[in-house]
């Protein structure tokens, strides 16, 4: 019996192998069939730098799809779609000049119908409607982009006029290209000397269209990365610094210097009150320009126990009873930035690759002057981080919630060492 089953299996396997052998391509279409009928009822909706072209699909059994052919920046381009779609998109034009494109029905045998000429009038492309600027920053300059309402894929191109040696002609050198699809975004180029430098900035889209160029002569403000060697937990009476899991994730982990380890994080107890705060002694006096507060590695993407909103306060001589008195000055009010933005109800919403890159690699908070913060750069020795919400507690009535931070880093100017 077993022998019969074995023989049957072998015969079936041989038949399967034989059936799968490929003896050349077999095309199930009639090469002599005529080209399909052209599309009809064409309508155009002009868009920034392009158009959406809709049409009626011909009732033709030989129809495979529709394509549009057009010339963009001197190059012949085409876009295709299947017979189940009744529109095509053309994009990438750098002006509002009228353009003529050609629509073709495409047969299964790849024969083309007679062309249907269509005139489009692109709206002003996004690369020309966005506003952008360049301003001085600590340690460098900030390139800002605003009003990218179509969330077009754009890049801010920063150039510096670099003098290679005395007497040589200066020439522009590209320093960085910052890519974004955000409605508004700020990018900072750091590591520059505190001296007058000539800069240029323009916007470019993915088809090579560019905006006008702006020019600025700026002197970056002196900035250093503040040492963490003397940082200490003040443990004032009103502070809540207790760690989760029997002090396995103490506050001191926030300045351990180990940014990539999941074990060197600060994790408060789940019963941490909202709001809660911690107090840190720098061990020296400094003016703070920005903060980097990294989330737990590869965890909680715009969610969970990471701070969503917090405040930074500073003092040179705080009241040791832990009270909030006049010895504390507000230095900044912050919310975790999300490049693609939050929803209408401030919900997190979809997360893009740009969001993920910012969350894990670029999250930082710049101190700036506001109505509530007239002097953010005042010299301080002691700072207080006041956590007003995490992503879990934001928008809720929760009175408790955990806070998790991987690494805390400050930049600014050293005023006086102890």
C-alpha positions in Angstrom: 0.0 0.0 0.0 2.8 2.4 1.0 4.5 1.6 -2.3 1.4 2.5 -4.3 1.1 5.8 -2.5 4.7 6.6 -3.2 4.4 5.9 -6.9 1.2 8.1 -7.1 3.0 11.0 -5.4 5.9 10.7 -7.8 3.7 10.7 -10.9 1.8 13.7 -9.6 5.1 15.6 -8.9 6.3 14.8 -12.5 3.0 16.1 -13.9 3.3 19.3 -11.9 6.9 19.9 -13.0 5.9 19.3 -16.6 2.9 21.6 -16.3 5.0 24.4 -14.9 7.7 24.3 -17.6 7.7 27.5 -19.6 7.9 27.2 -23.4 7.7 30.8 -24.3 5.2 33.7 -23.8 1.6 33.2 -24.9 -0.2 36.5 -25.5 -3.9 36.3 -25.4 -4.7 39.4 -27.5 -5.3 40.0 -31.2 -2.4 42.0 -32.6 -4.5 42.8 -35.6 -7.3 44.4 -33.6 -7.8 48.1 -34.3 -6.7 50.8 -31.8 -9.3 51.7 -29.2 -11.6 54.7 -29.6 -10.3 58.0 -28.0 -11.6 59.3 -24.7 -14.5 61.8 -24.7 -16.0 64.4 -22.4 -12.6 65.8 -21.2 -12.6 68.2 -18.3 -9.7 70.0 -16.7 -9.1 71.0 -13.1 -6.0 73.2 -12.9 -3.8 72.7 -9.9 -0.5 74.3 -8.6 2.0 73.4 -11.3 -0.3 71.0 -13.1 -3.8 69.7 -13.6 -6.2 66.9 -13.0 -7.7 65.7 -16.3 -10.9 63.7 -16.2 -12.7 62.0 -19.2 -15.2 59.4 -20.2 -13.7 56.0 -20.9 -14.6 54.4 -24.3 -16.6 51.2 -24.2 -14.0 49.1 -26.1 -13.1 45.5 -25.2 -9.6 46.1 -26.4 -9.0 49.0 -24.0 -6.1 48.6 -21.6 -5.9 52.1 -20.2 -5.3 55.8 -20.9 -2.1 57.8 -21.0 -1.2 61.5 -21.3 2.0 62.8 -23.0 3.4 66.2 -22.3 6.6 68.2 -22.3 8.0 69.5 -19.0 11.2 71.5 -18.7 12.2 70.4 -22.2 11.7 66.7 -21.5 8.9 64.5 -22.9 6.9 62.9 -20.0 4.0 60.6 -19.8 1.6 59.3 -17.2 -0.6 56.2 -17.4 -3.6 54.8 -15.7 -5.8 51.7 -16.1 -9.2 51.5 -17.8 -10.8 51.5 -14.3 -9.7 55.1 -13.6 -11.3 58.1 -15.3 -8.7 60.7 -14.6 -4.9 61.4 -15.0 -2.6 63.9 -13.2 0.0 66.0 -14.8 2.4 68.0 -12.6 5.7 69.6 -12.3 5.3 72.7 -14.4 7.3 75.7 -13.2 5.0 78.5 -14.5 1.4 79.4 -15.2 2.0 79.3 -19.0 -0.7 77.4 -21.0 0.3 73.9 -21.9 -1.0 71.5 -24.5 -1.0 67.8 -23.6 -2.1 64.7 -25.6 -4.5 62.0 -24.3 -4.4 58.5 -25.8 -6.5 55.5 -25.3 -4.1 52.4 -25.1 -5.2 49.1 -26.4 -4.3 45.7 -25.0 -2.1 45.2 -28.0 -0.5 48.6 -27.1 -2.0 50.4 -30.1 -2.8 54.0 -29.5 -6.0 55.9 -30.4 -5.9 59.2 -32.2 -4.6 61.9 -29.8 -7.1 64.2 -28.0 -5.3 67.5 -27.5 -6.1 69.2 -24.1 -5.1 72.7 -23.0 -4.3 73.2 -19.3 -3.4 76.4 -17.4 -1.4 75.4 -14.3 -1.9 77.5 -11.2 1.2 79.1 -9.6 3.4 76.2 -8.5 4.0 75.7 -4.8 7.7 76.5 -5.2 6.6 80.1 -6.0 3.8 80.5 -3.4 5.5 79.3 -0.3 7.2 81.9 2.0 10.6 81.3 3.4 13.3 83.2 5.3 16.7 82.9 6.9 17.6 84.2 10.4 20.4 84.0 12.9 20.5 81.3 15.5 22.7 80.1 18.3 25.5 78.2 16.6 24.2 78.8 13.1 21.2 79.9 11.1 17.5 78.9 10.8 15.9 78.3 7.4 12.1 78.5 7.8 9.4 77.5 5.4 5.7 78.6 5.7 2.4 78.4 3.8 3.2 75.1 2.0 -0.6 74.6 2.0 -0.5 71.9 -0.7 2.1 70.0 1.4 4.2 69.7 -1.8 7.5 67.8 -1.5 10.0 70.7 -1.4 13.6 71.3 -0.4 15.1 74.4 1.2 18.6 74.8 -0.4 21.1 76.7 1.8 24.3 78.1 0.4 27.3 79.9 1.9 29.7 82.3 0.2 33.0 80.8 1.2 36.4 82.5 1.0 38.9 79.8 0.3 42.0 81.9 0.8 42.9 85.6 0.9 42.6 87.2 -2.5 40.6 84.4 -4.1 37.3 85.1 -5.6 34.4 84.0 -3.3 32.0 81.5 -4.6 28.7 79.9 -3.4 28.8 76.4 -2.0 25.8 74.4 -1.1 25.8 73.7 2.6 22.6 71.7 3.0 19.3 70.8 1.4 16.4 70.4 3.8 13.5 68.2 2.6 10.0 68.5 3.8 6.3 68.1 3.0 5.1 70.1 6.0 2.9 73.1 5.8 5.5 74.9 7.9 8.9 73.7 9.1 12.1 75.2 10.6 15.6 73.8 9.9 18.8 74.8 11.7 22.3 74.6 10.3 24.6 74.3 13.3 28.3 74.3 13.9 29.1 77.7 12.3 31.6 80.2 13.6 30.4 83.3 15.3 31.4 85.7 12.5 29.7 87.5 9.6 28.8 85.1 6.8 27.0 85.6 3.5 24.1 83.1 3.0 21.7 82.4 0.2 18.5 80.4 0.3 16.0 79.2 -2.3 13.2 76.6 -2.6 13.3 73.7 -5.1 10.7 71.1 -6.0 11.4 67.5 -7.1 11.2 68.5 -10.8 14.0 71.1 -10.5 11.8 74.2 -10.5 13.1 76.9 -8.1 11.9 80.0 -6.4 13.8 83.3 -6.3 16.8 83.4 -4.1 17.1 85.5 -0.9 20.4 86.7 0.5 21.4 87.4 4.1 24.6 88.4 5.9 24.3 86.9 9.4 26.6 86.4 12.4 25.7 83.1 14.2 25.5 83.5 18.0 28.1 81.7 20.0 26.8 78.4 21.3 28.3 75.4 23.1 27.0 72.0 24.2 26.6 72.3 28.0 28.5 69.7 30.0 26.5 67.2 32.0 29.3 66.2 34.3 28.0 68.3 37.2 24.3 67.8 36.7 22.5 66.7 39.9 18.9 65.9 41.0 17.9 68.6 43.5 15.1 66.5 45.0 13.1 69.5 46.2 10.1 68.7 48.4 7.5 69.3 45.7 9.4 67.4 42.9 8.2 64.1 41.6 11.3 62.2 40.4 10.4 58.7 41.7 11.4 56.0 39.2 9.4 53.1 37.9 10.2 49.5 38.9 12.0 50.2 42.2 14.3 53.0 41.0 15.5 51.0 37.9 15.1 54.1 35.7 16.2 57.1 37.8 16.2 60.7 36.8 20.0 60.7 36.5 19.6 58.5 33.4 18.4 61.6 31.5 22.0 62.8 31.4 23.8 59.5 31.2 25.1 60.2 27.7 23.8 56.8 26.4 21.2 57.8 23.9 20.7 54.5 22.2 20.1 52.1 25.1 16.6 51.2 26.2 17.9 50.6 29.7 19.3 54.1 30.4 16.0 56.0 30.3 14.2 57.9 33.0 10.8 56.4 33.6 8.6 57.9 36.4 6.2 55.9 38.4 2.7 55.5 36.8 1.3 57.6 39.6 3.2 60.7 38.7 0.8 63.6 39.1 -0.2 65.9 36.3 1.4 68.3 36.2 4.7 67.1 37.8 8.1 68.6 37.8 11.8 67.8 38.5 14.6 70.2 39.5 18.2 69.9 38.1 21.3 71.7 39.3 23.7 72.4 36.4 26.6 72.9 38.8 27.4 76.2 36.9 25.6 79.2 35.5 24.6 79.2 31.8 22.2 80.8 29.3 20.2 78.1 27.5 19.5 78.3 23.8 17.9 75.0 23.0 17.0 71.6 24.5 17.2 68.1 23.0 14.8 65.7 24.7 15.0 62.4 23.0 12.3 59.8 23.4 12.7 56.1 24.3 14.6 54.4 21.5 12.4 52.6 18.9 9.3 53.0 21.1 6.2 55.1 21.5 6.0 56.9 18.2 4.0 60.1 19.1 2.3 58.1 21.7 2.5 56.7 25.2 4.5 58.3 28.1 6.7 60.6 26.1 6.1 64.3 27.1 3.8 66.1 24.6 3.8 69.5 26.4 6.1 70.9 29.1 7.6 74.1 30.5 11.1 75.1 31.3 11.8 77.3 34.3 15.1 78.7 35.5 16.6 80.2 38.7 19.9 81.2 40.3 18.6 80.9 43.9 15.5 78.8 44.2 13.5 78.4 47.4 14.5 75.1 48.9 11.0 74.3 50.1 10.1 73.5 46.5 7.5 76.2 46.1 6.8 78.2 42.9 7.7 81.7 44.0 9.4 84.7 42.3 12.7 82.9 42.3 11.6 80.9 39.3 11.3 82.4 35.8 9.6 80.9 32.8 12.1 80.2 30.0 9.9 78.4 27.5 6.6 76.6 26.8 6.9 73.7 24.4 4.9 71.1 22.6 6.4 68.1 20.7 6.7 69.1 17.1 5.2 66.8 14.4 6.3 67.8 10.8 3.1 66.7 9.2 1.0 68.4 11.9 -1.7 67.3 14.3 -5.4 66.9 13.3 -8.2 69.4 13.6 -8.9 68.2 17.1 -5.2 68.0 17.9 -5.2 64.3 17.6 -1.9 62.7 16.4 -3.3 61.4 13.1 -1.2 59.7 10.3 2.5 59.5 10.9 4.9 60.1 7.9 8.5 59.1 7.4 9.4 62.7 8.0 7.6 62.6 11.4 9.4 59.4 12.4 12.8 60.9 11.5 12.2 64.0 13.5 10.8 62.1 16.5 13.9 59.8 16.9 16.7 61.9 15.5 15.9 65.6 15.5 13.6 66.4 18.3 14.7 69.6 19.9 13.1 72.7 21.5 14.5 76.2 20.8 14.1 79.0 23.4 12.5 82.1 21.9 11.1 85.4 23.1 7.3 85.4 23.4 4.7 87.4 25.2 4.9 85.0 28.2 8.7 84.6 28.0 10.3 88.0 27.6 13.8 86.9 28.7 14.4 83.2 27.8 18.3 83.6 27.7 18.7 84.8 31.3 21.6 83.2 33.2 20.4 80.2 35.4 22.1 77.6 37.4 18.9 75.6 38.3 16.3 74.5 35.9 12.8 73.0 36.4 11.1 70.8 33.9 7.4 70.9 34.4 5.6 68.1 32.5 2.0 69.2 31.7 1.0 66.3 29.6 2.2 63.1 27.9 0.8 61.7 24.7 -1.4 59.4 26.8 -2.8 62.2 29.1 -3.0 65.0 26.5 -6.6 66.2 26.1 -7.8 64.0 28.9 -8.8 64.7 32.5 -6.2 62.3 33.8 -4.5 63.5 37.1 -1.7 60.9 36.9 0.5 59.5 34.2 4.0 58.2 33.6 6.7 60.2 31.9 9.6 58.6 30.0 12.6 60.4 28.6 15.7 58.8 27.0 18.3 61.7 27.1 18.3 65.4 27.9 20.9 67.7 26.4 21.2 71.5 26.6 23.1 74.0 24.5 23.8 77.7 25.2 26.5 79.9 26.6 28.6 79.1 29.7 28.4 82.2 32.0 30.2 81.1 35.1 31.7 77.9 36.4 31.3 76.9 40.0 
